[in-house]
Amino acid sequence: MSEGSMATVCGPNERGSTEDVEARVERVAEVARAHAVAVDRAARFPEEALGALAAEGLLGLVSAAEVGGLGRGPGAAARAVERLARACGSTAMVSCMHWAGAAVLEAVGDEGVRKEVAAGRHLSTLAFSEAGSRSHFWAPVSTARAEGDGVRLDARKSWVTSARRATAYVWSSRPVAGDAGPSTLWLVPSDAPGLEVGAPFAGLGLRGNDSSPVAAEGVCAGEAARLGEDGQGFALMMEVVLPRFNLMNAACSVGLMEAAVTGAAGHCGATRHEHLGASLADLPTIRAYLARARVRADMARALLDDAVAAVEGGRGDAMLRVLEVKAACAEAALEVTDLAMRVCGGAAYRQEVGVERAFRDARAASVMAPTSDQLLDFIGKAMCGLPLF
């Protein structure tokens, strides 16, 4: 990923003012908040919030104005994810995956599908991680073989967000031609014959993100389904997907931290020891824990803001910031949500307080590919001048 390639992630055309887009996101966030508890308890897809995203034109947030989209860059998408995460982590993650997939379609998809995304009629997602290569999403072991006039896809994808609800998957495989390059991307309709979606998601957090394994056996893909050239998948992953996904994933962590800190501070200010005539917030130890959480969350947000500026400005350190920001924000979210649970005590375990949902949702980022451990290794390699792959 070069400085030049990083500079290409911003679209030159935008529709609507920044204030207008932020107002749309705010309206969607209020819908997401209203249904967040029900989404979490029932582990159901956040239909109301996704319907609001479509109605507000935000599924086309990163689609170019020429196809009817809002033409926003990675910074706007990250800010939208952060605001949605404060309301509902599942809505934020579904949106993150959609905008990452939509960016690929915007880069190499045909005009028809780009218009469908911009119009809010196409929900995208990524189908990269596989059972055979685990969280090494850049190294697919699934196959794409020429068969008749088309291509046969066979795979065992380990996790696909919005597996049942997405219109189509941005799908990775080995190239058709063995010497073409590391991987190839495809647009695979979610209802394609030969696809089998695994059991519904029943996880600790992000319970409404509809994440499931997806298997492909003899899925037929035509030439038009290929995204970019055969063998170009790795370049698209690194130059289009990774910067956006890491920024948005980090933004999700920042939003969950904000929800936890705000919720914990509100609880401590309102909860009283009647026999002492004092609130929890009157205790210096409680205030110190809240302060630590606030400082840690603000540090993560500052790094996110700088990473956005590095990517959108095509700075020379953009790749390093992309690697750092997801790992740093994921680890900060673990610490901050731990502190929020601690200061709220036993009350934090009650769903109505709201802190425990942020605590559970925040567990995912550090183990979501690329994991924090992988990113730290990449950062160390970059520091030592070693190749990342």
Secondary structure, DSSP 4 states (H G I P E B T S, - for coil): --HHHHGGGS-S---S-HHHHHHHHHHHHHHHHHHHHHHHHHT---HHHHHHHHHTTGGGTTS-GGGTS----HHHHHHHHHHHHHH-HHHHHHHHHHHHHHHHHHHHS-HHHHHHHHTT---EEEE--BTTTBT-TTS---EEEEETTEEEEEEEEEEETTTTT-SEEEEEE--SSTTS-SBEEEEEETT-TTEEE-SPP--SS-TTS--EEEEEEEEEE-GGGEESSTTBHHHHIIIIIHHHHHHHHHHHHHHHHHHHHHHHHHHHHH-EETTTTEEGGGSHHHHHHHHHHHHHHHHHHHHHHHHHHHHHTT-TTHHHHHHHHHHHHHHHHHHHHHHHHHHHGGGGGSGGGSHHHHHHHTTSGGGSSSPHHHHHHHHHHHHTT----
